[in-house]
């Protein structure tokens, strides 16, 4: 149900485009969102130089797989994944001041399920793998540091994550309404 495509589509329809052109322009806009989100993620958050950041963003947004999946526009929702990562990086840099980015990421992730279920599912799978690897590495290198994070850091962020969970469930509601059996 291409839910995250609706705002872009409506903008192009209001500008006078017919529905087919508006949909193609929407797909282009989605790819541009993915391009700029990955560029800023690579350049600002991961501190890569200009050329590798541009190359990574170009390879991501003009990948040949997009041409094989041209008949499946819901797969273009992968362009929202770098935006999701960018919001999460933004939150974890300064969680005291940036709870809104965590909540926005939770809303985006919930709506991603309704837009492209498989994209969201593989985000969960990839995120769980990355989290497990991070915890394992933290356990190997510094047991005290991880216990400190869980003992001191987690309670401080419980409110942010609690609100993010509520936002995620609310954003997931359309998906559950459509796909859960009545």
PLY file of the C-alpha trace (Angstrom):
ply
format ascii 1.0
element vertex 182
property float x
property float y
property float z
element edge 181
property int vertex1
property int vertex2
end_header
0.00 0.00 0.00
2.70 2.65 -0.80
1.65 4.75 2.21
4.83 6.83 2.45
4.51 7.77 -1.21
1.22 9.62 -0.71
2.57 13.06 0.31
4.89 13.25 -2.70
2.20 11.93 -5.02
-0.33 14.50 -3.79
2.14 17.34 -4.32
2.68 16.31 -7.93
-1.07 15.85 -8.50
-1.72 19.33 -7.10
0.90 20.71 -9.48
-1.25 19.44 -12.34
0.45 16.17 -13.28
-1.74 13.27 -14.34
-1.65 10.21 -12.11
0.92 8.31 -14.15
3.38 11.18 -14.37
2.78 12.03 -10.71
3.60 8.45 -9.75
6.82 8.42 -11.79
7.84 11.76 -10.28
7.03 10.33 -6.85
9.41 7.44 -7.45
12.08 9.91 -8.55
11.47 12.02 -5.43
11.73 8.91 -3.23
15.08 8.07 -4.82
16.24 11.64 -4.23
15.27 11.34 -0.57
17.33 8.16 -0.38
20.26 9.76 -2.19
20.47 12.82 0.07
19.79 10.84 3.24
22.61 8.40 2.47
24.92 11.21 1.41
24.40 13.04 4.72
24.69 9.79 6.63
28.02 8.96 5.00
29.38 12.50 4.98
28.23 13.91 8.32
27.64 10.95 10.59
30.26 8.49 9.35
32.74 11.26 8.42
33.65 10.01 4.95
35.22 12.33 2.41
33.19 13.98 -0.35
33.97 11.53 -3.15
33.23 8.29 -1.25
30.03 9.84 0.11
28.85 10.84 -3.35
29.87 7.48 -4.81
28.00 5.58 -2.09
24.89 7.71 -2.48
24.99 7.34 -6.28
25.46 3.58 -6.12
22.61 3.32 -3.64
20.12 5.40 -5.61
21.00 4.29 -9.15
21.56 0.62 -8.42
20.78 -1.77 -11.26
18.40 -3.67 -8.99
15.94 -0.77 -9.31
15.67 -1.52 -13.01
14.94 -5.19 -12.37
12.26 -4.27 -9.84
10.60 -1.60 -11.98
7.34 -3.54 -11.79
7.47 -3.50 -8.00
7.43 0.14 -6.90
6.99 -0.80 -3.23
10.63 -1.91 -3.25
11.70 1.71 -3.82
10.82 2.19 -0.14
14.38 1.03 0.57
15.23 4.70 0.01
13.75 5.46 3.43
16.24 3.19 5.22
19.14 5.72 5.13
16.73 8.37 6.43
15.80 6.06 9.27
19.49 5.45 10.07
20.21 9.18 9.85
17.47 9.95 12.38
18.76 7.26 14.74
22.36 8.53 14.47
21.06 12.04 15.11
19.32 10.89 18.29
22.22 8.89 19.70
24.67 11.78 19.22
22.83 13.91 21.78
19.85 12.03 23.26
19.12 14.73 25.84
18.19 17.27 23.17
17.05 15.17 20.25
14.28 12.87 21.41
12.16 14.13 18.53
14.43 12.38 16.02
13.90 9.05 17.80
10.15 9.58 17.73
10.23 10.55 14.05
12.31 7.44 13.31
9.73 5.32 15.15
6.92 6.83 13.08
8.87 6.37 9.85
9.65 2.76 10.73
6.02 1.98 11.56
4.84 3.50 8.28
7.59 1.65 6.42
5.83 -1.60 7.32
2.71 -0.38 5.57
4.65 0.89 2.54
6.98 -2.02 1.94
6.69 -4.85 4.43
9.75 -6.73 3.22
11.94 -3.64 3.43
10.84 -3.10 7.05
11.21 -6.80 7.87
14.79 -6.84 6.62
15.46 -3.64 8.59
14.37 -5.51 11.70
16.54 -8.48 10.77
19.56 -6.31 9.93
19.07 -4.11 12.99
18.85 -7.13 15.29
22.03 -8.55 13.75
23.88 -5.26 14.16
22.65 -4.90 17.75
23.71 -8.45 18.61
27.15 -7.86 17.08
27.51 -4.57 18.98
26.57 -6.19 22.29
28.95 -9.10 21.63
31.81 -6.73 20.83
31.08 -4.63 23.90
31.09 -7.79 26.04
34.40 -8.87 24.59
36.18 -5.54 24.97
34.63 -4.05 28.10
32.14 -5.88 30.30
31.94 -3.01 32.77
31.12 -0.48 30.03
28.13 -2.47 28.79
26.75 -3.03 32.28
27.14 0.70 32.93
25.17 1.50 29.77
22.41 -0.90 30.79
22.37 0.18 34.44
22.73 3.96 34.08
22.04 4.91 30.47
18.94 2.83 29.82
16.82 4.23 32.68
17.65 7.79 31.56
16.33 7.04 28.08
13.32 4.96 29.16
10.93 7.88 28.63
12.23 8.55 25.10
12.00 4.89 24.15
8.58 4.53 25.77
7.19 7.42 23.72
8.94 6.03 20.63
7.24 2.68 21.22
3.82 4.36 21.45
4.54 6.35 18.27
5.69 3.17 16.50
2.55 1.25 17.48
0.34 4.16 16.35
2.20 4.34 13.03
1.92 0.56 12.71
-1.87 0.70 13.24
-2.78 1.05 9.52
-0.62 -1.98 8.71
-2.22 -4.03 11.47
-5.72 -2.89 10.49
-5.27 -4.00 6.90
-3.26 -7.19 7.35
-4.41 -8.72 10.61
-7.39 -11.02 10.24
-10.61 -9.62 11.63
0 1
1 2
2 3
3 4
4 5
5 6
6 7
7 8
8 9
9 10
10 11
11 12
12 13
13 14
14 15
15 16
16 17
17 18
18 19
19 20
20 21
21 22
22 23
23 24
24 25
25 26
26 27
27 28
28 29
29 30
30 31
31 32
32 33
33 34
34 35
35 36
36 37
37 38
38 39
39 40
40 41
41 42
42 43
43 44
44 45
45 46
46 47
47 48
48 49
49 50
50 51
51 52
52 53
53 54
54 55
55 56
56 57
57 58
58 59
59 60
60 61
61 62
62 63
63 64
64 65
65 66
66 67
67 68
68 69
69 70
70 71
71 72
72 73
73 74
74 75
75 76
76 77
77 78
78 79
79 80
80 81
81 82
82 83
83 84
84 85
85 86
86 87
87 88
88 89
89 90
90 91
91 92
92 93
93 94
94 95
95 96
96 97
97 98
98 99
99 100
100 101
101 102
102 103
103 104
104 105
105 106
106 107
107 108
108 109
109 110
110 111
111 112
112 113
113 114
114 115
115 116
116 117
117 118
118 119
119 120
120 121
121 122
122 123
123 124
124 125
125 126
126 127
127 128
128 129
129 130
130 131
131 132
132 133
133 134
134 135
135 136
136 137
137 138
138 139
139 140
140 141
141 142
142 143
143 144
144 145
145 146
146 147
147 148
148 149
149 150
150 151
151 152
152 153
153 154
154 155
155 156
156 157
157 158
158 159
159 160
160 161
161 162
162 163
163 164
164 165
165 166
166 167
167 168
168 169
169 170
170 171
171 172
172 173
173 174
174 175
175 176
176 177
177 178
178 179
179 180
180 181
